[in-house]
Amino acid sequence: MGPLLIDFEGTTLTKEDQTLLQNPLVAGVILFSRNFQNVEQLSELIKEIRSVSPERLLISVDHEGGRVQRFRQGFTLIPPAQSYALLNDIEQAKSLAFDAGWLLAMELIAFDIDLSYAPVLDLGHECLAIGSRSFHQDVDIAYQIASAMIDGMHSAGMKTTGKHFPGHGHVIADSHKETPVDHRNQSLIEHDMQIFSRLIADKKLDAIMPAHVIYPAFDDKPASGSNYWLKTVLRQQLHFDGVIFSDDLSMEGASVMGNYAERAKNALAAGCDLLLACNNRQGTFAILEQLESLDKQHSLRSTKAQSLLTKNKISYDDLIKTADWQNRYNNLMKLNEKWADYNANSHP
């Protein structure tokens, strides 16, 4: 399979979407809220995606919980990452994070969706792009809770994606809208990057998504397009052997890498295995044209996307009858109530 994951606009596939999904350089899709009306429609859409390609495409979604959960009606509302440690002692926080990881993964798998881009491993809550998506500002606490959520996802049969390497939490700017710059040097390595290096050493991360953030003390390119961060640090120093995703190449944070075609070329050259191209169909075409040219020079086909496919199978109706789902659902609903009370009292 090729390296590109694409998006589309509607709740069904157009002829153009179908043609793109049949391109051998397209490894799969990322779904958004605009692709979801209800669980019945989602089920039909997934079947449609599966039917158009001779290969099993990687179907993915940002489904972390909190403010980043693309499917809501008919799905369990997963609490934001910040809520686990903020509202509970550490052992209870870990237990709830395991429940959340298992439940979010199982519900997606029940609809034949392979991957949620989770967990967020950025530290602190000040960054506009991260906020409550972060487990904690303390690396030891965040590590324990993230590890528990990963265990839950793995228990369900879903691979994990740690993001945004080496750490997006310190900058205030939102990389969706601009290219943030983090001027720290050794404190970045000793603090933010530690949660990644520990989880890599634990063999818990199946994939990593680097940040569209520039760290000028180390390199003049964003981590998502940096040989230093992806090859020297991630591959050679930390010995990460999993999949490296680019974050969405249409984000403003990636614009310093050039036009869409140049962004794709630079991200691949820097060490990304799979590329996300979202929210700009013309940009997707430009990236695909670039990939077709590169593929003629040196094959871009790999088994990276297939390594992230889930093998678990369960129907949604069967899932919600299990004691595991019911108990974990009730636990998370109680945490959602506590989080709502906390916000009501904190911001009257």
N, C-alpha and C positions, 0 to 999 in steps of 0.2 A: 504494500500500500504506500501511497505517497504521503507527504508530510502536512497537508493542509486540512484544517477544519473550518467549515463555513457556516454561515447562518442563513436564514431566510425570513421573509416578512410576515407571512400569513399563518393561518391555522390549518391550511392544506398546502400541498406542493403545487407550484406552477410547472409548466413545461420546462421553463428555464431552470428551475430548481432541480427537476428530475435529470436534466441533461448534465448539470454540474455534478450531481451525486454519482453519475456513471463514469465520471472522469477518473482514471486510475491514480491520479495525483491527489485526489480528495480522499482523506482517511475517515472523515466523519463530519458530524455536525455539533454545534452548540445551540441549545434552545434558550429562548427568552420568554418573558411574560407575555409578549405579543403573540407567541405561538400557542398559548394556552387559553381555552375557554372554560373547559370542565374536564373531568376525568374521562368521560366517554369520548370526547373529541380527541384528547391526548392519546388515548389508546389507539384510535384509528390512525392518527398521524404517525405514531411509531410504526404501526404495521405498514403504512404507506412508504415510509423511509426504508424499512427493511426490504420491501418488495422491489425497489427500483434499482438496487445495486446487486451485482453478482457476488460481491464480498459482504461480509458482516461489518458494516460501518460502526465506528465508535460513536455512540450517542451520549452527549455530555450536557451538563447544565451547571450553572452556579446555584447551588442549593445549600448554602451554609447554615441558614437560619437567621433570625433577626431581620434586618432590613434587606438582606440579600437572600431571598428565597423566591424563585421565579414562579413556582406553583403553590397556590395557597388553598383555594376552595377544594375540599375533598382530600387535602393533605394535612398532616399534623403540622402545626405552626411550631417550628423549632426555635427555642429561645436564643437570644443573641449570646455570643461567646462571653461577653463581659459578665453576664448574669451568674455564671456558675460559681466563681470564687467570690464575687461581690456579695452574694446573698446566702452563702453556705460555707461551712467549714470545708477544709481541703478534701477530706475523705468523701463527704457528701457531694462536693463539686465534681470529683473524679467519677463517682458513681453515676451522676446525672449526665456527665459528658459522654460516658460510655453508652448510656441509654439513648442519647441524642444521635450519636454516631451510628449505632445499630439501626435505629428507627428511620432516620433519614435515608440511609442506604437501602434498607429493606423496602421502603415504600417506592423508591425509584426503581429498584430491581423488579418490583411487582409490575411495573409498566414497561419492562424491557429496556430501561435506561441504564447504561453501563457505569457512568462516572459523574460524581459531583466534585467540582474543584474545591476541595476542602481537605484540611483545615487551614484557616488563616493563622500564620505564626508570627505576625508582626506584633511588636510590643508597644503598649501604651495606647491611649485613647484620644490623643489630641489631633492626630492627622485627619483631615477632612475626608480622605478616601477610606480610612479605616475605622476610627471611632469605636463603637461598641462591638465591632467585628473582632477585636483583639481580646484574648483571654485575660491578659493582665499586663501590667508594666514590669513586674518582677519575672525574670527569666525562669527561675526555679518553679514558681507557681504556674506560669504559663506552660512550661514543659510538662509538668505532671498532668494538667488538664487536657492539653493537646494529645498527649500520649494515650490517655484514656479514651478520648474520642476516636483516635486512630484505631485502637483496639476494638472499639464497637463497630466501626466501619469494616474492618477486616473480618470480624466475626460474622458479619452479614454477607461477606463475599465481594466487597467493593474495594478497589484500589484507592489510594489516597494521594492527594496533591498538596504539598506544603507550599504556601505562598506568603509573601513575595520576597524571595531571596535577594540580597542578604539581610533585608529588613527595610520596611516602608514606614514604620511607625513613628520615626523621629521627625520627619518632615511634616510641615503643616499642609503644603500644597497638595492638590488632588491631581494625580497623574492622568486622570481622564480628560483634564482640561488644560494642563500645562506639564512641562518637564521639571519635576522637583529636583533640587540639588541638596545633597546631604554632605556637609563639609567635615564631618567627623573623620577621625583616622582610627587609632587603635581602639577607642571606645566602641566603635561599630563592631569590630571583631570580637571584643571581649564581652559585649552585651548582646546586641541584636542577633548577631550571627550564631550565637551559642546554641539557641534552641534548634536551629537547623543542623548544626554539626552533631549535637547530641542525638537527635532523632535519626540522622543518617547512620551514626555509629551503632544505634540500636536496630538498624535494618527495618525501620518502620515506614519510611517514605518511599512510595513507588514512583512518584513523579514530583517535580519541583517546577514552580513558575517563578522566574525572576522578575524583579521590579523594573518598571520604566523610571528609574531614578538614577541620576548621575552622582557618583561618589568621587569627586575630583582629587582627593588625596590618594586615590588608587588608579583611576582611569578617567579619561575624558568622555567615555561613552556610557549610556545607560546600561545597567547590568544585563538587560535583555538582549543587548547587542555587543557584549563585551567578552572578548577572548579571555581577558584576565579573570573575570568573575566566573565564567562558565567552564572554561578549560583548566586554567591554572588552579583556581581555588576549588570549585565544585568537583571537578573530575580528579585532578591530581592530588590536591592537598586533603580534601575530605573523602575522596574515594567513593563518590556517589556514582552508582552504575545504573540508575533508573532513567526514566524519561524526563527530558527537559522541554517544557512548553514555553513558547513565547506567550506573553500576555497579548491581549488584542492589539494587533498592529495598526488598527485605525485610531487608537487612543492618541491624544495629543502628546502624551509623554514619549511616544515613539517617533514623533515627527523629526527629531534631530538626526535620525538615521536616514533621512531622505524621503523620496516619494514612496508610494506603496511597493513598487517593484524593488526598490533599493532596500527598503526595510526588511523585506522577506529575504533577500540575498544576504544582507548583513547579519540577520538573526541566525540564519543557517550557518554562515561562516563562523560566527561566534560560538556555535555549539548547540543551538536549539535543535531538537529532534522533530517537534511538531509545532505548527504555526496556527494561531487563531486569527482569522480575518472576519471581522464583524461590522455590521452597521454601515457598510458602504459597498454596494454591489460592484460599482465601477472599480473600486480599489481591489476587490476580490478578483475581478477579471485581470487587472494589471499584475497582481501577485501570481495568478495562475499562468499567465503568459511568461512571466519570468521563470517560474518553476519548470515549465515545459522546455524552455531554452536550457536551463541548467541540467535538466534530466537527460538531455541529449549528450551533454558533455560527460556527465558522471551520474549514474543512476541514483535517484533519490528514494527508491523503494526500500522499505525496511519492515520489520515486524514490530516496530515500536507501538503503533496504535493497537495491534492485536494483543499485546502484552497487558493492556489495560481493560480488555473486555471482561465483563463478569460472566461467570459460569453458573451462578446460582439461578434457580427458577422457582417462582412461587406466584400464585395469583393473588390479587389484592383481596378478594373475598376470603381466601384461605388465610392470608396473613392476619387480618384483623380479628379473626376468631382465635388466634393463639394467645395463650396466657402471657407470653413474652411481650407481644405487641400491646396488649391491654394494660399490663402493669407499667410498661415504660411510657405509654401514652399518658396514663394518669399522673405519673411522676413529672412529666414535662408540662402538663397543664397546670399543675400546682406551681411550678417554677415560673411559668408565664404570668400567673396571677401575682406572685411575689414581685416580679419585675414591673408589672403595671402599677402595683401599689408603690413601689420604690420611686418610679418616675412621677407619679401623681404627688407624692410627698416632697420630692426634690424640686419639682417645678410646678408649684401650685398656680 
